[in-house]
Amino acid sequence: MCPPRSTRVVALRELRSQPEGRERSGSVTDFVGRRRELKELREDIARTGLDTLSGRKAKSPRARVLLVAGRPGSGRTALAEAFVREVGEDYPDGVLRTRLTSPGGQPVTTERAIRNLLEGLGEPTPPGAAEDELSSALRAALAHRKAILLVDDAADPYQVDALLPDTPECLVVITAEGPLTGIPDVRPCTLGGLDTPSGVQMLAQRIGDTRITVDPCAAEALVEECGGQPAALALVGGWLAAHPKAAVSDVAKQLHEMSPGTDGPLGRGFRLVYESLPQPAQRTLRLLPLAPAGIVDSHTASALAGCSVAAAQSTLEDFAGLGLLRHGSDGLFLLPGCLVPLLQALLESKERTAEVQLARARMLERTVRLLHSCRVMAEAEDEGAPGPAGADVREKLDGVPRALRFPDRRAAAKWLDTRLPALSAAATLAVADGGLDTLARRLVAALVRALAEHRGTAAAAPELYGLHRLVLDVAERRSLHREQAAALLNLADLDAETGRTQEALERYRAALDAGRAANDPYATGRAMESVGGAYQELADWHRAADWFGRALSQALARGERADEARLYGRLGNVHTYAGRYGDALRSWRAAAAGYRKLADVPGQAKALSEMARIQEYAGRPEESLHTCREAVELARRAADLRLQAALQVRLADTLDRLGDPAAARLHRSAADRLLGDDPAACEIRSGSD
């Protein structure tokens, strides 16, 4: 008889990964076993909390937190996913997922994790928001929802604390290697190896029933040799599936005769699979830990290994069949975190440092080129568009190798969305590496442009904020003052757009210092103007005028006429807010003269429009009437119907004040004719701006 074996365990087939965010319906898995653990987890949902047992009321309502603890490869994520599917119907607002440790072992920042969850809920994530602000936003978003939060691979309780909802209607399921003692009232469900029947069932799912039925004792012995560890069984089962003539008993014997080493059953199963691979496939596998965020596709593998994309795709499919990779969505493969230490050890022992650096450089270069192709497709609304714009797009597309082209804009946008976690991780790792700063800067710049083209600057702002911070890291490390100034200006602009004016002001000042260090007049002028804009936002009219004046002096010294006209206008605005109408009129008069020299008719018309408004504020209606008529004529020449209409309304208001209601009605009628059915016209019709 075969010896019995009973141990608490998970039996599973490797699950297909789903992206972080809301769970997609209809997910299918071959999960087996773990019935006792699933029952315990379900009972824990209704279990009385410690506060209630001690006779105290909880200080505030909170979500029930369940913990699945186990070593990597024990099936803790699979158990959590199976449990979530079992209880999912009780939580109609769905399942939100986030990982707190990357496959390479690096902790994911709490900020990034919260952003993932907020995006899954469809909630806005302000760029540059602090962790506390994001945590509050997450709790507010979950306050009236009944949802499950699945937090995978938590490293410590501090990561988890900021994610916990303040509502008993939500359920939090965490997976971790050990107990998270910092979270109160959490009783871990600790996993060991699979029991023998479940382990045999898992093998049968991989290799079919025939070989199991022929020699059931050998199958049970193989489960014993694998320690019932799901990850080890997945590897051995994958190897047996790829070698249909191999006997189960021979594999069990081979594993038994291997030296135990320090990696246990998982290490032995991995060695069985790895040593059976051809040399090129072994090298490709060794290089996969370089893939950012453990996300691999055919282009990544092709660049790392230096082979064709088709060969890389075939190799990745073989790896997935052997249990070395997991299938993801949209052609992606995921590297199991439990295998990363084994692969990393092989990488360090068998690959020279120079070769590793070259492989990483090839991967980053390929990523830059794909991002360029992605951006070009975004620019091409219609690849066959007529005229110079279409010709320019076609020329750019012709410069992209066929293997890197996307079929259309939609395909490029989908590629960007699905690869964004890997792209962001690639940028972060490239900057942290320090040895590839030139490539890192190119990669970040390419990613910024692709995001801006596909999503627009406003929608992409949360991602762009992090990327600009990476550029700043490189610039500061290498004393690249011009790049430092540009990054600080970009970050400050995003701060200003989200209402963090004081933070923006500090960054604008730092950008000014960097621009001066780089002797870059554009950066210094832009920084001085932006400092003035920040003070204007803070209603500090005196300082705003001072900084606009400094920027204007530099523009005058360099003969930058367009900047001069714009800055005169900004000075005019500040003087108007401060009630200094004489200074405001002089500034706007200078702006109008500047636009006239530039032959910028719309700019001149708007400057005269502002002059007319200030003359009216200053109690000089006749002058305002004359200036306004001049501005109307310029707006007509510029074919700016909305400006014409606004000026006609201003003329009507002025004529009313001068006691000529008949003429005022004529101008209002003219404004109505100009605006027609414009849905935004009501603001103009309501009166002067």
Solvent accessible surface area in square Angstrom, and as a share of the most:
residue,aa,sasa,rsa
1,M,236,1.05
2,C,30,0.18
3,P,98,0.62
4,P,131,0.83
5,R,50,0.18
6,S,106,0.68
7,T,59,0.34
8,R,89,0.33
9,V,3,0.02
10,V,0,0.00
11,A,0,0.00
12,L,6,0.03
13,R,91,0.33
14,E,40,0.18
15,L,29,0.14
16,R,164,0.60
17,S,37,0.24
18,Q,53,0.24
19,P,67,0.42
20,E,70,0.31
21,G,6,0.06
22,R,105,0.38
23,E,44,0.20
24,R,136,0.50
25,S,114,0.74
26,G,70,0.68
27,S,39,0.25
28,V,132,0.76
29,T,39,0.23
30,D,59,0.31
31,F,29,0.12
32,V,18,0.10
33,G,16,0.16
34,R,6,0.02
35,R,146,0.53
36,R,129,0.47
37,E,5,0.02
38,L,4,0.02
39,K,127,0.54
40,E,65,0.29
41,L,1,0.01
42,R,105,0.38
43,E,98,0.44
44,D,8,0.04
45,I,47,0.24
46,A,92,0.71
47,R,52,0.19
48,T,64,0.37
49,G,18,0.17
50,L,101,0.50
51,D,52,0.27
52,T,88,0.51
53,L,125,0.62
54,S,65,0.42
55,G,70,0.67
56,R,151,0.55
57,K,193,0.82
58,A,55,0.43
59,K,206,0.87
60,S,62,0.40
61,P,80,0.50
62,R,82,0.30
63,A,2,0.01
64,R,39,0.14
65,V,3,0.02
66,L,3,0.02
67,L,1,0.01
68,V,0,0.00
69,A,3,0.03
70,G,4,0.04
71,R,169,0.62
72,P,49,0.31
73,G,16,0.16
74,S,8,0.05
75,G,12,0.11
76,R,21,0.08
77,T,44,0.25
78,A,7,0.06
79,L,0,0.00
80,A,0,0.00
81,E,24,0.11
82,A,7,0.06
83,F,0,0.00
84,V,0,0.00
85,R,69,0.25
86,E,67,0.30
87,V,1,0.01
88,G,22,0.21
89,E,167,0.75
90,D,78,0.40
91,Y,21,0.08
92,P,108,0.68
93,D,47,0.24
94,G,21,0.20
95,V,4,0.02
96,L,1,0.00
97,R,17,0.06
98,T,2,0.01
99,R,77,0.28
100,L,0,0.00
101,T,17,0.10
102,S,22,0.14
103,P,22,0.14
104,G,43,0.41
105,G,50,0.48
106,Q,97,0.43
107,P,92,0.58
108,V,33,0.19
109,T,88,0.51
110,T,19,0.11
111,E,44,0.20
112,R,69,0.25
113,A,0,0.00
114,I,0,0.00
115,R,7,0.03
116,N,25,0.13
117,L,0,0.00
118,L,1,0.00
119,E,85,0.38
120,G,18,0.17
121,L,12,0.06
122,G,67,0.64
123,E,56,0.25
124,P,107,0.67
125,T,11,0.07
126,P,44,0.28
127,P,11,0.07
128,G,18,0.17
129,A,4,0.03
130,A,65,0.50
131,E,79,0.35
132,D,113,0.58
133,E,87,0.39
134,L,0,0.00
135,S,7,0.05
136,S,70,0.45
137,A,37,0.29
138,L,0,0.00
139,R,64,0.24
140,A,69,0.54
141,A,13,0.10
142,L,2,0.01
143,A,44,0.34
144,H,179,0.80
145,R,61,0.22
146,K,75,0.32
147,A,1,0.01
148,I,1,0.00
149,L,3,0.01
150,L,6,0.03
151,V,0,0.00
152,D,14,0.07
153,D,25,0.13
154,A,5,0.04
155,A,65,0.50
156,D,50,0.26
157,P,24,0.15
158,Y,179,0.68
159,Q,16,0.07
160,V,0,0.00
161,D,85,0.44
162,A,12,0.09
163,L,0,0.00
164,L,21,0.11
165,P,2,0.01
166,D,80,0.41
167,T,10,0.06
168,P,84,0.53
169,E,85,0.38
170,C,3,0.02
171,L,1,0.00
172,V,0,0.00
173,V,0,0.00
174,I,0,0.00
175,T,0,0.00
176,A,1,0.01
177,E,94,0.42
178,G,26,0.25
179,P,91,0.57
180,L,13,0.07
181,T,124,0.72
182,G,51,0.49
183,I,10,0.05
184,P,88,0.56
185,D,30,0.16
186,V,28,0.16
187,R,134,0.49
188,P,52,0.33
189,C,8,0.05
190,T,76,0.44
191,L,14,0.07
192,G,36,0.34
193,G,12,0.11
194,L,0,0.00
195,D,37,0.19
196,T,8,0.04
197,P,97,0.61
198,S,11,0.07
199,G,0,0.00
200,V,27,0.15
201,Q,86,0.38
202,M,0,0.00
203,L,0,0.00
204,A,19,0.15
205,Q,53,0.23
206,R,34,0.12
207,I,24,0.12
208,G,34,0.33
209,D,98,0.51
210,T,101,0.59
211,R,45,0.16
212,I,17,0.09
213,T,103,0.60
214,V,118,0.68
215,D,50,0.26
216,P,69,0.43
217,C,62,0.37
218,A,8,0.06
219,A,0,0.00
220,E,46,0.21
221,A,45,0.35
222,L,0,0.00
223,V,0,0.00
224,E,67,0.30
225,E,38,0.17
226,C,1,0.01
227,G,26,0.25
228,G,0,0.00
229,Q,33,0.15
230,P,3,0.02
231,A,9,0.07
232,A,0,0.00
233,L,0,0.00
234,A,1,0.01
235,L,1,0.01
236,V,0,0.00
237,G,0,0.00
238,G,1,0.01
239,W,28,0.10
240,L,0,0.00
241,A,48,0.38
242,A,59,0.46
243,H,67,0.30
244,P,95,0.60
245,K,201,0.85
246,A,24,0.18
247,A,43,0.34
248,V,6,0.03
249,S,48,0.31
250,D,87,0.45
251,V,1,0.01
252,A,9,0.07
253,K,128,0.54
254,Q,82,0.36
255,L,3,0.01
256,H,128,0.57
257,E,119,0.53
258,M,26,0.11
259,S,70,0.45
260,P,95,0.60
261,G,59,0.56
262,T,138,0.80
263,D,78,0.40
264,G,23,0.22
265,P,40,0.25
266,L,17,0.08
267,G,2,0.02
268,R,32,0.12
269,G,0,0.00
270,F,7,0.03
271,R,84,0.31
272,L,5,0.03
273,V,0,0.00
274,Y,14,0.06
275,E,107,0.48
276,S,50,0.32
277,L,21,0.11
278,P,88,0.55
279,Q,130,0.58
280,P,101,0.64
281,A,16,0.12
282,Q,18,0.08
283,R,63,0.23
284,T,9,0.05
285,L,0,0.00
286,R,22,0.08
287,L,0,0.00
288,L,0,0.00
289,P,26,0.16
290,L,14,0.07
291,A,5,0.04
292,P,10,0.06
293,A,30,0.23
294,G,6,0.06
295,I,24,0.12
296,V,0,0.00
297,D,11,0.06
298,S,17,0.11
299,H,30,0.13
300,T,24,0.14
301,A,0,0.00
302,S,1,0.01
303,A,3,0.02
304,L,0,0.00
305,A,23,0.17
306,G,56,0.54
307,C,49,0.29
308,S,67,0.43
309,V,45,0.26
310,A,78,0.60
311,A,47,0.36
312,A,0,0.00
313,Q,64,0.28
314,S,62,0.40
315,T,29,0.17
316,L,0,0.00
317,E,75,0.34
318,D,84,0.44
319,F,1,0.00
320,A,12,0.09
321,G,47,0.46
322,L,14,0.07
323,G,6,0.06
324,L,0,0.00
325,L,4,0.02
326,R,75,0.27
327,H,59,0.26
328,G,15,0.14
329,S,34,0.22
330,D,55,0.28
331,G,48,0.46
332,L,14,0.07
333,F,3,0.01
334,L,38,0.19
335,L,6,0.03
336,P,5,0.03
337,G,31,0.30
338,C,14,0.08
339,L,3,0.01
340,V,11,0.06
341,P,87,0.55
342,L,22,0.11
343,L,0,0.00
344,Q,63,0.28
345,A,58,0.45
346,L,29,0.14
347,L,5,0.03
348,E,126,0.56
349,S,85,0.55
350,K,116,0.49
351,E,19,0.09
352,R,173,0.63
353,T,117,0.68
354,A,75,0.58
355,E,50,0.22
356,V,22,0.13
357,Q,56,0.25
358,L,92,0.46
359,A,0,0.00
360,R,56,0.20
361,A,21,0.17
362,R,70,0.26
363,M,9,0.04
364,L,3,0.02
365,E,56,0.25
366,R,50,0.18
367,T,18,0.11
368,V,13,0.07
369,R,103,0.38
370,L,10,0.05
371,L,0,0.00
372,H,66,0.30
373,S,1,0.00
374,C,0,0.00
375,R,44,0.16
376,V,0,0.00
377,M,8,0.03
378,A,3,0.02
379,E,50,0.23
380,A,6,0.04
381,E,139,0.62
382,D,86,0.45
383,E,89,0.40
384,G,55,0.53
385,A,28,0.22
386,P,121,0.76
387,G,41,0.40
388,P,120,0.75
389,A,76,0.59
390,G,2,0.02
391,A,48,0.37
392,D,69,0.36
393,V,16,0.09
394,R,94,0.34
395,E,126,0.56
396,K,66,0.28
397,L,8,0.04
398,D,105,0.54
399,G,65,0.62
400,V,5,0.03
401,P,55,0.35
402,R,186,0.68
403,A,72,0.56
404,L,11,0.05
405,R,79,0.29
406,F,27,0.11
407,P,112,0.71
408,D,68,0.35
409,R,70,0.25
410,R,202,0.74
411,A,30,0.23
412,A,0,0.00
413,A,30,0.23
414,K,111,0.47
415,W,24,0.08
416,L,1,0.00
417,D,73,0.38
418,T,33,0.19
419,R,35,0.13
420,L,15,0.08
421,P,78,0.49
422,A,11,0.09
423,L,7,0.03
424,S,27,0.17
425,A,24,0.18
426,A,5,0.04
427,A,0,0.00
428,T,66,0.39
429,L,78,0.39
430,A,2,0.01
431,V,5,0.03
432,A,75,0.58
433,D,58,0.30
434,G,32,0.31
435,G,53,0.51
436,L,25,0.12
437,D,9,0.05
438,T,82,0.48
439,L,23,0.11
440,A,0,0.00
441,R,66,0.24
442,R,104,0.38
443,L,0,0.00
444,V,1,0.00
445,A,34,0.26
446,A,9,0.07
447,L,0,0.00
448,V,29,0.16
449,R,125,0.46
450,A,0,0.00
451,L,0,0.00
452,A,33,0.26
453,E,71,0.32
454,H,28,0.13
455,R,88,0.32
456,G,29,0.28
457,T,77,0.45
458,A,89,0.69
459,A,70,0.54
460,A,0,0.00
461,A,6,0.05
462,P,26,0.16
463,E,20,0.09
464,L,5,0.03
465,Y,9,0.03
466,G,27,0.26
467,L,6,0.03
468,H,19,0.08
469,R,90,0.33
470,L,25,0.12
471,V,29,0.17
472,L,20,0.10
473,D,70,0.36
474,V,1,0.00
475,A,1,0.01
476,E,90,0.40
477,R,113,0.41
478,R,111,0.40
479,S,73,0.47
480,L,42,0.21
481,H,71,0.32
482,R,131,0.48
483,E,54,0.24
484,Q,37,0.16
485,A,0,0.00
486,A,49,0.38
487,A,1,0.01
488,L,12,0.06
489,L,8,0.04
490,N,55,0.28
491,L,0,0.00
492,A,0,0.00
493,D,36,0.19
494,L,7,0.04
495,D,1,0.00
496,A,44,0.34
497,E,122,0.55
498,T,51,0.30
499,G,60,0.57
500,R,43,0.16
501,T,17,0.10
502,Q,94,0.42
503,E,79,0.35
504,A,0,0.00
505,L,9,0.04
506,E,106,0.47
507,R,59,0.22
508,Y,12,0.04
509,R,96,0.35
510,A,40,0.31
511,A,0,0.00
512,L,5,0.03
513,D,90,0.46
514,A,6,0.05
515,G,0,0.00
516,R,133,0.49
517,A,60,0.47
518,A,21,0.17
519,N,129,0.66
520,D,17,0.09
521,P,47,0.30
522,Y,157,0.60
523,A,5,0.04
524,T,11,0.07
525,G,15,0.14
526,R,66,0.24
527,A,0,0.00
528,M,14,0.06
529,E,20,0.09
530,S,14,0.09
531,V,0,0.00
532,G,0,0.00
533,G,18,0.17
534,A,7,0.05
535,Y,21,0.08
536,Q,38,0.17
537,E,127,0.57
538,L,76,0.38
539,A,58,0.45
540,D,38,0.19
541,W,71,0.25
542,H,142,0.63
543,R,124,0.45
544,A,0,0.00
545,A,15,0.12
546,D,62,0.32
547,W,12,0.04
548,F,0,0.00
549,G,24,0.23
550,R,102,0.37
551,A,2,0.02
552,L,13,0.06
553,S,67,0.43
554,Q,42,0.19
555,A,3,0.02
556,L,84,0.42
557,A,91,0.71
558,R,130,0.47
559,G,50,0.48
560,E,56,0.25
561,R,133,0.49
562,A,61,0.47
563,D,44,0.23
564,E,29,0.13
565,A,0,0.00
566,R,97,0.35
567,L,5,0.03
568,Y,53,0.20
569,G,7,0.06
570,R,73,0.27
571,L,18,0.09
572,G,0,0.00
573,N,46,0.23
574,V,0,0.00
575,H,24,0.11
576,T,15,0.09
577,Y,126,0.48
578,A,34,0.26
579,G,41,0.39
580,R,86,0.31
581,Y,73,0.28
582,G,36,0.35
583,D,46,0.24
584,A,0,0.00
585,L,6,0.03
586,R,147,0.54
587,S,11,0.07
588,W,21,0.07
589,R,113,0.41
590,A,30,0.23
591,A,0,0.00
592,A,5,0.04
593,A,27,0.21
594,G,15,0.15
595,Y,41,0.16
596,R,140,0.51
597,K,136,0.57
598,L,68,0.34
599,A,83,0.65
600,D,50,0.26
601,V,33,0.19
602,P,57,0.36
603,G,10,0.10
604,Q,21,0.09
605,A,0,0.00
606,K,105,0.44
607,A,1,0.01
608,L,13,0.06
609,S,8,0.05
610,E,35,0.16
611,M,12,0.05
612,A,0,0.00
613,R,44,0.16
614,I,0,0.00
615,Q,8,0.03
616,E,31,0.14
617,Y,106,0.40
618,A,37,0.29
619,G,56,0.54
620,R,93,0.34
621,P,36,0.22
622,E,113,0.51
623,E,73,0.33
624,S,0,0.00
625,L,20,0.10
626,H,129,0.57
627,T,8,0.05
628,C,1,0.01
629,R,124,0.45
630,E,80,0.36
631,A,0,0.00
632,V,22,0.12
633,E,75,0.34
634,L,11,0.05
635,A,0,0.00
636,R,130,0.47
637,R,145,0.53
638,A,27,0.21
639,A,80,0.62
640,D,37,0.19
641,L,96,0.48
642,R,105,0.38
643,L,24,0.12
644,Q,16,0.07
645,A,0,0.00
646,A,20,0.15
647,L,1,0.00
648,Q,22,0.10
649,V,3,0.02
650,R,4,0.01
651,L,2,0.01
652,A,0,0.00
653,D,20,0.11
654,T,1,0.01
655,L,8,0.04
656,D,61,0.32
657,R,147,0.54
658,L,68,0.34
659,G,59,0.57
660,D,60,0.31
661,P,75,0.47
662,A,53,0.41
663,A,23,0.17
664,A,1,0.00
665,R,151,0.55
666,L,129,0.64
667,H,40,0.18
668,R,85,0.31
669,S,49,0.32
670,A,16,0.13
671,A,1,0.01
672,D,66,0.34
673,R,176,0.64
674,L,48,0.24
675,L,12,0.06
676,G,38,0.36
677,D,147,0.76
678,D,43,0.22
679,P,127,0.80
680,A,54,0.42
681,A,0,0.00
682,C,93,0.56
683,E,133,0.60
684,I,20,0.10
685,R,94,0.34
686,S,95,0.61
687,G,21,0.20
688,S,48,0.31
689,D,113,0.58
